[in-house]
Amino acid sequence: MATTYSVVGHRAKRLDSPPKLTGAEQFTADLKIANLLHARIVGSTYAHARINSVNKDAALLVPGVKAVLTNADLPVRRDEQDAPVALLLAGDEALHVGHPIALVLATSEAAALDAAELVEVDYEPLDVVSDLDAAIRPDSPLVTTARSGAFDDEAAMHNADAATAGEDEESLPPNVSSSVNYERGDIDAGFAEADEIVELDLTSLTVHQGYIEPQVALVIPERSGRMTIHTSTQAAFHGRGKVSSTLGIPLEQINIVPMPVGGGFGGKFVLIEPLVAAAALTVGQPVLLSYTRTDDFLAGNPAPECKISIRLGATRDGRITALEANMIYDSGANPGSPLSISAILLGGYYKFPNLRIKGYETQTHRPSSGAYRAPGAQQGTFAIESAVDELARKLDLDPIEFRLMNCVEEGDLRANEGAWPKIGLRQTIEALQAHPLWRQRDQARADGKGIGIAIGGWPGGIEPATATCRLDADGKLTVILGSVDLNGTNTTFAQIAAEELGAGIDSVRVTTASTDTAPLVGGTGGSKITYTVGPAVAKAAQDAVEQIKQIAAKKLEVSVDDLELSDGSVRVKGVPGTAITLEEIAELSMAMTGGNEPVLGRGGSGITQSAPGFAAHLAEVTVDEMTGVVQVTNYVAAQDVGFAINPASVEGQIHGGVAQGIGWALYEGIAYDDDGQPDAANLMDYVLPRSTMIPNIDVILVEVASDDGPYGAKGVGEPPAIPGAAAVANAIRDLTGARMTSLPIRPPDVLAQLS
């Protein structure tokens, strides 16, 4: 029999909604600071060039300009060989269009912008490496000698599998910074056993995270040597560590204040904070750097382009026999990409007795890659789900039955030989199978609509977490956290604390504190915050409840075991008239002569087993054969969420993930020409899906409880963004017979396949 809860499992309005809906919320760029200097970057106009000199003279004459800084001016920590541990600005060599070369500081935004246009850079153009196939050739020009990327740390925060890189021992070409090589069984024998084989070459362009608020950070230096950093970040403690290690400043001298984040989706772990901190230290004044939209496109950290060749075989009765894949991931100017995560997932959804997956991560003269909601999963899933769909058609098998026949279950191996823990993949596929849109697919085709399905999963992340709960004078419980409320998680934590407190959600407040005072926690990303911080909140609330009972027992002169909390009061079980309110408990805990300790609950979690989340999606599409325009007309998303603590928030996450998946499928992508110039650098050129492009979305919540998450909950952020591109491509194939293999699927590409 399912447990009935009074607060969790019920819909709750997000605590952060009122200030955001009314415009009262303060974001980083809204802060008003005395003596503030506004920063503007000067970016490279070349994808690869030697920087012979930077002439600052004209810029420094602009009224209000305080300084024009280059990399040589910044106080970066140096290693044992007296070399800087990081290049915060380009230094002697620009490595991509928009690569920050100089930073202009002025008393107004207008002055900084005017001065930035007057900075003269003397370039010596160099060979450009832009094409992925060319980049991995042994004779390709060397992109850079740098071998330090930021993505590895962020990958570990996103995904427990990230540590298993599966590196090949072969000698790598000059621009290849890492490789993966996963093998199992006898691949040749597997394909010899197959009755049908599918081979596909698939590509996906660079994709921007598409957040509304650009990258922004404000640093206030103090005379004592300390600094306060207000920033739009997903990982305050990680950011503090990066600033410390880059500038050589002790941790205790850095306080990061995580501000409300106007969208992140993996792109706002750490990017500009060390640069702004270095600038503020150099001039001894507060500095605010807020990227323009063009800055964000040219100097951000987007999801990388990739190329995947896949070969898949199965017997006539539908048993998969072999998988082979070759992958190239673009890491941009610096190493670090989601190659290994993508490879593990590509080879992890189905039972592959024989498997070989090889992959290269190559550097190019493009912006360095970063995380984007389920980094690497969309590309790898697009490849395997396109191949599985095509193979089912060649075998004339029902695509859902084919997936059910081969899908992994608990104990089956991923590509890296790690066994899947308890997962709900089969249950999500079965939920999709029962939906009317799937059952009525023949009628949809008769009406000129195609139906496509795809699955996707995310291994989940794990990091230690802590939380505290304080009983305040008004009788409310304040939950103090170090995690960033990126997507309504603070509302979820309020529900957890209220459930343990035996009170309504209005009896709890949640605050995200700065790194000076917050309990330690990891970054908000990788579908892990509810999973890891949730148990810490529950334990802290339970600890607070026990302290509350101790005070009440002393006051009521009864045993602690005879007490219970209900409706904001502590009462003797079975004796409703004998109760004491939480406000009275708070007063007793704070009385000077009361002899009671203030109530401060503490809780932590050190979970070692991730809780993977899976989703199965169905897309219904129409295709205009005259224009090639694809319209998604209906959508179904079934997802294993473990337990929906706040169903409204969970459904909202799924809606957002589906929208991003449709954007990845049909609209979003940045291409680079041979000179490394991008074809999109603002929202005039880069298409984000509007509300009219998103169809009705039916959400099916499947609950296969996790062992360690609060009340069985799992992270829900990544899975809904994963299957979309494959589901849409499979729907186009269902309707037109055209197999689309490049993302995004734009009208000219559709027309080319239909002709």
Secondary structure, 3 states (H helix, E strand, C coil): CCCCCCCCCCCCCCCCHHHHHHCCCCCHHHCCCCCCEEEEEEECCCCCEEEEEEECHHHHCCCCEEEEECHHHCCCCECCCCCECCCCCCCCEECCCCCEEEEEEECCHHHHHHHHCCCEEEEEECCCCCCHHHHCCCCCCCCCCCCCCCHHHHHHHHCHHHHCCCCCCCCCCCCEEEEEEEEECCHHHHHHHCCEEEEEEEEECEECCCCCCCCEEEEEECCCCCEEEEECCCCHHHHHHHHHHHHCCCHHHEEEEECCCCCCCCCCCCCCHHHHHHHHHHHCCCEEEECCHHHHHHHCCCECCEEEEEEEEECCCCCEEEEEEEEEEEEECCCCCCHHHHHHHHCCCECCCCEEEEEEEEECCCCCCCCCCCCCHHHHHHHHHHHHHHHHHHCCCCHHHHHHHHECCCCCECCCCCECCCCCHHHHHHHHHCCHHHHCHHHHHHCCCEEEEEEEEECCCCCCEEEEEEECCCCCEEEEECCCCCCCHHHHHHHHHHHHHCCCHHHEEEEECCCCCCCCCCCCCCCCHHHHHHHHHHHHHHHHHHHHHHHHHHHHCCCHHHEEEECCEEEECCEEEEEEEHHHHHHHHHCCCCCCCCCEEEEEECCCCCCCEEEEEEEEEEECCCCCCEEEEEEEEEEECCCCCCHHHHHHHHHHHHHHHHHHHHCCCECECCCCCECCCCCCCCCCCCHHHCCEEEEEEECCCCCCCHHHCCCCCCHHHCCHHHHHHHHHHHHHCCCCCEECCCHHHHHHHHC
